[in-house]
């Protein structure tokens, strides 16, 4: 009977955890970018309105 390779399982678990963290970070960055873009657009529109 084959023995379980715990080192391999641990490495795979670590890789999955790292991948999940990176995806989460990307989502946060995209969300922040969208929020920042929205603020810039709103600020630009507010600046245009008083000058009209």
Secondary structure as UniProt FT lines:
FT   HELIX           6..51
//
